[in-house]
Amino acid sequence: MVRDMAASGLVEDEIALRLNIDKNTLRAKFIDAIKRGKRMAASSKARATQLSRTEQHAINAILGAINSEWHTPGGNDLWPGLHGGGARDAPDAVAAWLLSGARFVTTGLTTNFSPERLREFAEVKAAAEKLLQKARPNKTGPMS
């Protein structure tokens, strides 16, 4: 729990307040969890800043389609998946998009996503890359 709070960006004072303990007690009992949480947050932030503008907007559009009436039990009607039909979930759609060349028109779109949204994009892309590795075990990334 402490690790998760630190990973979400809460500072030690805020964590101590939420747990109703002194911050020195927090540090004494949970220093390892705090450090792990901070490493997780830094890693997540680094992955998020590595996303291109095109990736950010494409993943945003995919998440919008997955969370809409266009997503049916048979898959997504707007985004194909790796298996050939409609995407089952966002990582499946992103993996298929990466495999098909990762093209997305961003003309006129602004790039003002929140840090939380960028972390979500990075998590989806990481899951998509894992799917690609399973689908193409001898390759590490999308075909060019």
C-alpha positions as CSV (number, residue, x, y, z in Angstrom):
1,M,0.0,0.0,0.0
2,V,2.8,2.4,0.9
3,R,4.6,1.5,-2.3
4,D,1.5,2.2,-4.4
5,M,1.0,5.5,-2.8
6,A,4.6,6.5,-3.4
7,A,4.4,5.2,-7.0
8,S,1.3,7.4,-7.6
9,G,3.4,10.5,-6.7
10,L,2.5,11.1,-3.1
11,V,5.3,12.5,-1.0
12,E,6.2,11.0,2.4
13,D,4.3,13.7,4.3
14,E,1.1,12.9,2.4
15,I,1.5,9.1,2.9
16,A,2.1,9.6,6.6
17,L,-1.1,11.7,6.9
18,R,-3.1,9.1,5.0
19,L,-1.8,6.4,7.3
20,N,-2.2,8.6,10.4
21,I,1.4,8.0,11.5
22,D,4.4,10.2,12.0
23,K,6.6,10.6,8.9
24,N,9.7,9.4,10.8
25,T,7.8,6.3,11.8
26,L,6.8,5.9,8.2
27,R,10.4,6.1,7.0
28,A,11.6,3.7,9.7
29,K,9.0,1.0,8.9
30,F,8.5,1.5,5.2
31,I,11.7,2.9,3.7
32,D,12.0,0.0,1.2
33,A,8.4,0.3,0.0
34,I,8.9,4.1,-0.4
35,K,12.0,3.6,-2.4
36,R,10.4,0.9,-4.6
37,G,7.4,3.2,-5.2
38,K,9.6,6.1,-6.2
39,R,11.5,3.9,-8.6
40,M,8.3,2.7,-10.1
41,A,7.1,6.3,-10.5
42,A,10.4,7.4,-12.1
43,S,10.3,4.4,-14.5
44,S,6.7,5.1,-15.5
45,K,7.5,8.7,-16.1
46,A,10.5,7.8,-18.2
47,R,8.4,5.5,-20.4
48,A,5.7,8.1,-20.8
49,T,8.1,10.8,-22.0
50,Q,9.5,8.4,-24.6
51,L,6.1,8.2,-26.5
52,S,6.0,10.1,-29.7
53,R,3.3,12.6,-30.4
54,T,1.8,10.1,-33.0
55,E,1.8,7.3,-30.4
56,Q,0.1,9.5,-27.8
57,H,-2.7,10.5,-30.1
58,A,-3.2,7.0,-31.6
59,I,-3.3,5.4,-28.2
60,N,-5.7,8.1,-27.0
61,A,-8.0,7.3,-30.0
62,I,-7.7,3.6,-29.4
63,L,-8.6,3.9,-25.7
64,G,-11.6,6.1,-26.7
65,A,-12.8,3.5,-29.2
66,I,-12.3,0.6,-26.7
67,N,-14.4,2.5,-24.1
68,S,-17.2,3.3,-26.5
69,E,-20.2,1.7,-28.1
70,W,-17.9,0.6,-30.9
71,H,-16.5,-2.1,-28.6
72,T,-18.6,-5.2,-28.7
73,P,-18.1,-8.7,-27.2
74,G,-16.7,-9.8,-30.6
75,G,-14.1,-7.1,-30.6
76,N,-13.7,-3.5,-31.6
77,D,-15.4,-2.3,-34.8
78,L,-12.9,0.5,-35.4
79,W,-9.5,-1.0,-34.6
80,P,-8.3,-4.4,-35.7
81,G,-6.4,-6.7,-33.4
82,L,-3.5,-9.1,-33.9
83,H,-5.8,-12.1,-34.5
84,G,-7.4,-10.5,-37.6
85,G,-10.8,-9.5,-36.2
86,G,-11.7,-6.5,-34.0
87,A,-9.3,-5.7,-31.2
88,R,-10.1,-7.5,-27.9
89,D,-8.6,-4.7,-25.8
90,A,-6.4,-1.6,-26.1
91,P,-3.0,-3.4,-26.1
92,D,-4.3,-5.8,-28.9
93,A,-5.3,-2.7,-31.0
94,V,-2.0,-0.9,-30.3
95,A,0.0,-4.1,-31.2
96,A,-1.8,-4.4,-34.5
97,W,-1.4,-0.7,-35.2
98,L,2.4,-0.9,-34.5
99,L,2.7,-4.0,-36.7
100,S,0.9,-2.2,-39.6
101,G,3.4,0.6,-39.6
102,A,2.2,2.9,-36.8
103,R,0.8,5.7,-38.9
104,F,-1.7,8.2,-37.5
105,V,-2.5,11.7,-38.7
106,T,-2.0,14.2,-36.0
107,T,-2.4,17.4,-38.0
108,G,-4.3,20.0,-35.9
109,L,-4.3,17.9,-32.7
110,T,-2.9,19.4,-29.5
111,T,-0.6,17.4,-27.2
112,N,-1.7,18.4,-23.7
113,F,-2.2,15.1,-22.0
114,S,-1.9,14.8,-18.2
115,P,1.0,12.9,-16.7
116,E,-1.5,10.3,-15.5
117,R,-2.9,9.8,-19.0
118,L,0.7,9.6,-20.4
119,R,1.4,6.9,-17.9
120,E,-1.7,5.0,-19.0
121,F,-0.5,5.3,-22.6
122,A,2.9,4.0,-21.7
123,E,1.3,1.0,-19.9
124,V,-0.8,0.2,-22.9
125,K,2.2,0.4,-25.2
126,A,4.3,-1.8,-23.0
127,A,1.5,-4.4,-22.9
128,A,1.2,-4.2,-26.7
129,E,4.9,-4.7,-27.1
130,K,4.6,-7.9,-25.0
131,L,1.8,-9.1,-27.2
132,L,4.0,-8.5,-30.3
133,Q,6.9,-10.4,-28.7
134,K,4.5,-13.4,-28.2
135,A,3.1,-13.1,-31.7
136,R,6.6,-12.7,-33.3
137,P,9.1,-14.4,-30.9
138,N,12.1,-13.8,-33.2
139,K,11.4,-10.1,-33.6
140,T,11.5,-7.3,-30.9
141,G,9.5,-4.6,-32.5
142,P,7.1,-3.7,-35.3
143,M,8.0,-4.4,-38.9
144,S,9.2,-1.4,-40.9
